[in-house]
């Protein structure tokens, strides 16, 4: 009888120990958030890092070797097309330099003609894009094409217009380079004190982005002096994966944020 009671006590004690161990090892309850289900819109986004810059920007260089005249321009100043940015007083030309200046004038004339030809081609492309948009407008009203094709036609017109604007700026810059090269030959007379200054004009409406050289110093021909850009034409360059790029179409909304996550 005593042996039976001892065995029962061991069994009960073992059961209590096993129960305590099981209680300590039980999984804890997880906290969850509960919300009512409702219908709504799903926003799918693609987030990548990129570089922002102005689509229309021009870097203007010294057309001649000479002394850079002092200017009151500072970075951030607003300029208009035709405003004087920098004046360079050309140094007197020896026979060799005059020959080089004549070759530079010929190159400038060729670049100016090429820029004008490219402008004409882009204007033709713009006219064609506008005609395609007109047809897309009529077909969309009749329900013959999806809305996406109309949006693509509108985006193409907008892109062609920006290309024409950039080409106009290139023509103005090439024309200014040609004018400055011609002024070098006309003004840099060995018998004159520095000749007629070569004037660099702004080819676009915009702001001064960079000033490369300090005033009142001699700069060689081709030295970058000032960069201007149009703040109304920003663009973002970013690398995306091929599978993501296939889902990006012209006209999509884009949100740009700076490094501190502040929207631009």
SELUM-623285 format. One record per residue: residue in three letters; x, y negated, z negated of N, C-alpha, C, O in turn. Coordinates in steps of 0.001 Angstrom, whole numbers, plus 500000, padded with zeros to 6 digits. Atoms other than C-alpha are relative to their C-alpha. Example, Ala and Ser with C-alpha at 12.3 -4.5 7.8 and 13.67 -1.06 7.14 Angstrom:
// SELUM-623285
ALA500890501190500000512300504500492200500900498800500000501936498819499335;SER499180501190500060513670501060492860499230498910499270499739497802499101;
***
This chain:
// SELUM-623285
UNK500833501218500000500000500000500000500852498755500000500578497778500698;UNK499090501155500055502853497669499103500687499810501342500880498678501787;UNK499350500084498680504556498485502410499072499404501033499513498639501891;UNK500971500550499041501393497672504338499851498500499815499775497758500794;UNK500132501448500244501069494264502642501248499250500478501138498150501019;UNK498764500669499535504723493428503389500017499868501516500398498835502066;UNK500056500071498537504254494320507040499030498939500472499331498213501419;UNK500982501014499612501178492136507283500561498591499804500346497694500619;UNK499413501339500227503064489223505731501011499648501082501060498509501547;UNK499050500271498911505843489592508308499281499675501315499693498785502059;UNK500749500263498747503318489728511140499396498597499976499495497856500954;UNK500616501336500102501465486626509877501075498921500081500884497913500762;UNK498933500997499952504749484748509315500558499830501401500813498712501848;UNK499506500098498616505998485645512819499034499257500898499439498474501757;UNK500996500687499198502713484476514305500035498491499755499885497684500672;UNK499940501440500320503013481179512469501221499356500655501136498257501203;UNK498783500549499381506598480691513680499818499857501505500151498818502076;UNK500228500072498552505664481511517278499033498881500363499218498183501359;UNK500938501080499738502704479148517065500657498631499875500378497727500662;UNK499303501284500160504957476344515760500917499718501184500985498588501668;UNK499109500188498841507476476914518572499196499633501245499574498738502000;UNK500839500305498834504717476948521184499455498579499932499342497909500959;UNK500521501364500169503316473702519757501076498960500338500786497935500956;UNK498924500943499719506719471995519963500350499961501477500760498923501996;UNK499624499928498576507285473150523536498866499675500949499041499771502164;UNK501131500283499104503884472166524872500308498744500861500959497825500363;UNK499779501184499148503971469664527838499178498811499501498018498947499113;UNK500698501208500430503090466107526932499055499506501099499298499720502286;UNK500974500544499044500122464425528581500608498807500745501298497984500143;UNK499499501087499166500976462054531463498979498865500060497773499087500160;UNK500865501161499862499624458520531595499744499724501479500681499725502277;UNK500373500272498612497795457748534818499145498749500055498491498390499076;UNK500860501154499762496086454677536262498787500443500810498916501181501786;UNK501246499631499339492507455055537339499387498738500608499291497704499948;UNK500628501131499319490855452761539885498881500531500869498960501645501385;UNK501105499546499145487595452955541769500412500004501469501144499115501904;UNK499703499904498570487857454018545418499121499017500765497934498877500471;UNK500741500969499192486825451387547977500609499940501390501755500349501581;UNK499541500158498630487141450664551713500765498682500122500372497682499522;UNK499207501209499791489787448129552816500925500181501186500936501234501825;UNK499069499966498869492423447305555424501363500496499534501800500189498425;UNK498669499473500275495779449090555530501014499212500818500903499140502042;UNK498975500799499333498803446912556350501293500796500089501893501135499069;UNK498765499272499766501758448732557897501072498999500395500900498263501366;UNK498942500984499745504989446707557813501324500702500265501531501855499889;UNK498624499550499742508569447129558993500935498916499471500872497769499915;UNK499111500973500635511244445425556898501450500307500359501947501407500119;UNK498606499860499617514763444864558225500728498692499719500104497634499630;UNK499175501188500137517625442440557669500383499487501385500531500268502325;UNK499656500588498719518511440027560453500700498668499820500981498236498702;UNK499320501299499962520166436752561443499090499016500714498593499303501803;UNK500816501044499389518219433562562160500903498980500689502014498700500237;UNK499277501042499280519350430963564650499018499264500890497859499658501017;UNK500826500756499072518013428402567080500169500597501400501285500842501859;UNK499952499450498647517110429772570489500643499000500960501445499377501815;UNK499447501056499147517948426445572154501065499248499212500745498401498378;UNK498901500720500637521358425277570990501127499855501015501343500734501850;UNK498950500298499040524237423735572886501258499600499249501213498795498319;UNK498692500362500544527920423542572002500713499158501056500996499633502156;UNK499442500962499054529474420503573661501482499808499708501879499615498559;UNK498549500075500136533223420290574291500523498732500652499831498077501432;UNK499344501170499413535635417525575191500255500260501482500926501234501822;UNK499777499770498566535600417175578989501403499632500452501862500086501500;UNK498655500460499627539036415517579017500873500012498756500377500063497631;UNK499060500191501104542126415291576884500075498520499670500306497697500556;UNK499967501406500370542043412065574935499690499802498535499630500754497757;UNK500264500356501396541274410255571713498502499967499760497749499318500486;UNK501412499939500366537951411000570070499630498755499199500224498461498162;UNK500434501232500651536161407809569121499207500310498727498525501332498647;UNK500719499798501254534744407448565621498494499949500240498009499120501010;UNK501453499918499847531052408367565355499346500011498632499934500465497651;UNK500751500027501257528429407850562675499137501240499812498406501345498827;UNK500821498786500108526823411225563299500452500859498832501643500954498534;UNK499732499019501042526569413691560429499141501230500261498149501159500987;UNK500767498759499834525322417272560270498589499807499437498415499336498313;UNK501393500148500405521521417300560099499313498805500609498092498680500511;UNK500609501178499364520991414027561984499144500424501186499499501346501922;UNK500861499749498840518154414030564509500530499242501210500967498096501099;UNK499568500628498751519072413295568116498946500267501066498165501213500970;UNK500916499860498870517098412856571318500810500195501279501989499849501351;UNK499320499762498734517936413842574844500499498671500575499743497710500717;UNK499402501215499458520313411277576282500721499150498973501401498191499339;UNK499285500769501023521614409990572933501505500277500100501936501384500423;UNK498546499858499986525348409369572761500443500751498748500130500346497628;UNK499487499212501123527029411995570583501456499656499701501815499366498560;UNK498561500226500169530749411460571147500529499271501235500047499471502349;UNK499255500622498903533023409261573253501467500393499873502048500345498789;UNK498587499620499957536476410415574277500712499101501000500343499053502173;UNK499208500866499126539008407934575680501091500845500646502001501305499957;UNK499038499094499352540985409895578290501402499420500016501593498209500121;UNK498603500392499884544749409804578318500335499780501470499713500390502340;UNK499596500207498595546469408509581487500419501317500651501029502172500008;UNK499741498755499291546816411222584111501255499893500844501444498926501583;UNK498880499891499072550041412224585764499510500770501228498387501275501210;UNK500470499307498786549873413795589261499497501418499750498498501837500335;UNK500435498629500267549623417321587877498652500010499275497759500788499612;UNK501262500056500742546882416396585405498862499546500892497728500001500745;UNK501054500450499088544995414589588141499527501148500873498333501276501145;UNK500388498834499195545075417747590261499115500941499186498115501457499685;UNK500817499146500869543755419757587318498623499391499777497627500113499735;UNK501293500664500193541017417155586758499125500148501239497909500302501128;UNK500773499805498768539979417451590395499446501423500068498311501634500495;UNK500489498621500023539748421229590014498878500160498969497906500877499207;UNK501051499943501020537717420770586811498701499391500522497614499890500229;UNK501198500613499415535336418476588687499317500962500969498091501066500992;UNK500587499030499069534873421110591389499293501117499242498197501526499624;UNK500641498960500801534150423769588747498712499488499359497708500199499326;UNK501186500566500625531703421462586973498867499852501013497703500089500690;UNK501025500129498958529891420793590250499391501360500327498186501471500550;UNK500519498652499717529612424543590888499080500473498878498020501043499140;UNK500852499596501127528245425183587380498685499245500014497639499806499687;UNK501233500780499944525743422385587826499059500546501072497853500653500850;UNK500835499443498927524525423835591134499430501358499589498271501659499875;UNK500477498692500460524295427323589590498882499849498976497898500588499011;UNK501034500223501007522296425988586644498696499545500642497617499957500217;UNK501222500444499306519861424255588985499334501155500732498107501251500755;UNK500576498832499307519424427460591010499304500926499007498217501429499292;UNK500633499150501018518707429465587839498701499370499506497725500074499248;UNK501230500680500425516167426846586789498885500215501017497741500465500638;UNK501021499775498966514349427192590107499460501425499930498253501636500056;UNK500450498608500096514249430996589740499087500201498795498073500892498891;UNK500826499850501203512865430747586200498666499283500159497656499746499628;UNK501270500683499759510234428237587313499080500847500873497867500869500663;UNK500797499081499175509094430703589996499437501122499139498266501482499265;UNK500464498933500892508914433453587355498908499495499066497968500229498761;UNK501032500573500865506902431129585098498687499846500749497625500158500209;UNK501225500136499204504422430362587880499325501351500204498100501456500135;UNK500563498658499809503989434090588528499373500513498705498303501122498732;UNK500554499564501288503469434795584815498686499279499708497765499879499155;UNK501243500741500222500815432076584660498882500537500886497731500615500454;UNK501028499409499127498999433574587659499526501348499440498332501650499448;UNK500377498712500596499106437014586018499117499796498766498184500564498534;UNK500819500274501172497697435514582835498588499594500414497609499994499784;UNK501324500377499526494864433923584802499175501201500419497981501275500126;UNK500711498779499606493969437297586311499620500821498772498530501390498702;UNK500299499247501222494211438924582889498839499371499233498027500087498646;UNK501127500677500656491836436291581465498669500420500627497704500724499926;UNK501252499641499307489223437079584108499650501473499770498486501804499548;UNK500271498578500212489598440853583717499586500287498561498760501164498309;UNK500366499791501404489399440601579928498563499572499739497841500225498986;UNK501389500446500153486158438616580148499033501041500550497956501267499999;UNK500860498972499399484746441321582412500110501346499285499374502279499604;UNK499829498742500719485947444030580009500748501054500776500642502241500467;UNK499308499026499158488168445637582662501356500407499440501898501437499840;UNK498707499665500592491378445593580592499898499869498481499069499108497982;UNK500038500127501472492061446058576873500587498662499544501323498006500281;UNK499536501270500561492778443070574655501528499962499906502131498892499990;UNK498538499957500146496372444209574246500697499507501258501705498807501161;UNK499378500449498758497181443614577928499898498485500150500816497848500668;UNK500130501450499956495834440068577670501013499346499059501616498329499402;UNK499024500554500935498006439441574613501414500073500572502214499160500373;UNK498675499880499400501050440715576491500191498958501102501287498416501249;UNK499898501016498957500303438369579407500227498621499394501013497834499920;UNK499818501276500679500028435417577020501424499882499444502059498833499555;UNK498649500019500558503292436365575311501049499837501100502067499178500890;UNK499052500127498898505050436666578674500070498559500497501152498056500803;UNK500006501412499596503967433153579656500782499161499007501561498289499393;UNK499283500756501029505253431827576349501512500221500113502291499278499966;UNK498577499709499873508599433577576848500592499314501228501694498771501164;UNK499517500658498782508940432256580422500115498487499789501044497862500300;UNK499920501431500277508219428735579202501241499669499179501904498663499433;UNK498799500225500799510978429016576604501260500163500851502229499425500668;UNK498849499827499118513383430310579262500190498795500902501325498393501159;UNK499902501198499159512583427323581490500544498833499187501376498068499674;UNK499488501078500842513168424940578593501499500154499760502240499172499804;UNK498572499767500194516542426556577905500786499710501275501890499168501219;UNK499323500266498728517438426360581596500099498503500267501106498032500795;UNK499947501458499838516553422657581662501131499410499162501840498508499607;UNK498903500468500854518943422121578748501353500351500611502287499551500540;UNK498732499617499368521683424043580593500300499117501206501454498763501445;UNK499798500903498861521161421904583690500488498641499511501396498051500097;UNK499578501292500531521465418764581595501440500056499503502206499117499716;UNK498632499865500495524647420052579941500993500100501158502061499489501116;UNK499107499880498843526181421041583288500133498671500727501218498314501186;UNK499952501315499348525265417669584770500865499039499205501599498231499774;UNK499171500854500843526866415951581784501474500358500151502326499470500192;UNK498615499598499782530032418010582237500544499506501326501697499085501419;UNK499575500503498691530163417067585898500237498495499952501207497992500519;UNK499850501452500094529654413395585075501258499612499237501964498673499604;UNK498806500296500779532378413476582429501266500290500793502231499530500719;UNK498824499684499181534825415188584809500221498946501075501360498606501396;UNK499869501050498991534092412574587445500522498711499362501323497989499954;UNK499533501200500694534608409811584888501487500088499676502177499070499626;UNK498577499828500284538005411279584063500848499545501185501862498869501013;UNK499238500380498819539190410820587621499883498511500283500837497886500748;UNK500213501412499702537698407352587926500606499092498948501042497982499251;UNK499595500900501072538736406031584535501420500152499533502015499178499072;UNK498664499785500548542072407603583621501056499571500995501731500404501600;UNK499014500579499104544251405309585676501275499738499221501216499150498141;UNK498776500237500747547902405225584660500235498545499677500952498247498722;UNK499793501409500268547769401436584827499022499412499020499118498227498702;UNK500990500511500943544845401132582402500271500539498622501005501515498467;UNK499800499589501390544734401461578632498955501011499608497982500688498927;UNK500919498943500401542971404733578264498853500214500946498143501213500821;UNK501051499806499032540553404227581142498612499893499409498436499452498273;UNK501398500032500423536773404500580921499737501209499104500081502326499491;UNK500220498855500891535691406676577945498991500974500591498016500573501226;UNK500947498962499605533986409975578712498947500117498904499270500378497745;UNK501100499997500965530580409901577024499288501336500039498875501795501104;UNK500732498737500117528990413127575786498612499693499467498465499146498375;UNK501393500269500356525192412904575672499324501280499526499720502383499903;UNK500760498843500464522740415179573909499111500509501128498334499735501685;UNK500836499477498911521108417491576476498577500358499558497719500616500402;UNK501312499587500502518111418281574208499595499117498827500419498399498261;UNK500482500575501260515945416885571420500249501016498896499892502186499040;UNK499714499057501072517081418418568158500744499348498861500553498167498569;UNK499210500478501134519470418072565241501454500408500215501753501334500969;UNK498571499669499962523240418106564820500240501179499063499947501103497869;UNK499738498803500794524274421570563636501422500036499447501641500410498295;UNK498604499958500444528057421254563473500792498895500682500523498537501829;UNK498997500911499468530840418699563959501351500690499840501807500927498721;UNK498807499164500048534016420544564865501280499215499733502221499757499152;UNK498769500770500085536582417726564924499780498696499243498675498156499213;UNK500038501296500677537395414635562880500197498893501036500903499093502024;UNK499873501090499023537107411281564679501389499380499992502196499615499093;UNK498759500769499854539987409099565840501223500919500032502220500664499357;UNK498860499117499810542261411963566850499996500487501439498961500474502106;UNK499871499529498627543544413348570136499573501465500069500036502298499290;UNK500502498636499835541731416474571310500269500447501436500097499664502370;UNK499804499481498639542617418690574290498661500222500701497628500395500054;UNK501209499720499223540104419185577070499498501403499691500289502341499591;UNK500603498712500314537692422023576295499836500269498524499288501304498145;UNK500146499811501439537850421559572523498543499767499582497991498714499901;UNK501374500235500470534378422034570935499961498808499051500785498698498143;UNK500115501200500819533259418750569386498737499988499147498791499661497961;UNK501264500094500724529605418997568402499047501074500524499090501441501698;UNK501036499025499640526762421538568399498647499452499584498458499031498443;UNK501359500463500277523115420536568639499037501144500285499308501997501131;UNK501005498955499813520021422739568402498609499465499777498410498440499125;UNK501408500376500122516260422547568613499375500798498864499197502008499003;UNK500570499249501128514721423451565212498611500556500287498108501386499529;UNK501325499478499655511378424080566939500082501322500753499051501875501136;UNK499859498746499246512808427172568665500848501004499223501895501429499711;UNK499214499018500750514004429547565924499792501410500557498758501704501157;UNK500115498603499635514654433201566644500747500836498967501632500343498268;UNK499402499083500960515628436217564570500534501203500763499824501798501573;UNK499397498820499388518013438954565686500159501070498921500785500835497888;UNK499963498922500983517639442271563875500107501332500729499536501506501806;UNK499859498657499451518618445881564564498975500926499344498898501007498118;UNK501000499062500509515809448441564223500208501348500670500805501435501743;UNK499900498660499440515623452170564816499118500132501234498137499406501391;UNK500745499825498746514355453406568170498536500351499743497643499855500431;UNK501386499604500265511264455005566661499172498830499483497960498788499692;UNK500713501185500466510380451683564993499841498969501119498818498290501211;UNK500061500982498908511183449564568049498880500303500975498321499386501577;UNK501068499633499065508657451507570127498632499510499534497699499420500332;UNK501289500473500529505880450230567847499909498482499954498869497942499575;UNK499987501470500016506869446541568163499616499496501376500210499895502377;UNK500482500560498741505013444603570852500011498478499920499925497922498825;UNK500032501469500003505098440923571917498694499479499398497620500034499632;UNK501175500612500608502733438726569937499715500459498587498828499911497933;UNK500213499550501369502976440645566657500416498924499002501367498178499235;UNK499668500950501056502995438548563483501278500433499288501518501625499092;UNK498742499706500682506345438298561706500162499032498837499885497839498968;UNK499748500806501189507200437032558241501489500032499708502078501101499548;UNK498559500116500215510740435761557666500232499442498603499637498439498207;UNK499647500442501350512196435428554189501508499833499894502273500540500549;UNK498572500245500199515545434073553052500575501041499042499872501947498595;UNK499334499016500867518079435952550921499390500077498622499441501129497984;UNK500640499997501331516242434922547727498521500334500068497779500075499121;UNK501369499532499772512954436313549164499009498872500161497802499113500125;UNK500917501137499805511516432815549700499599499970501477500458500121502346;UNK500430500059498596509391432532552883500531498756500692500629497689500086;UNK499517501148499226510745430288555621498827499224500584499029498221501269;
***
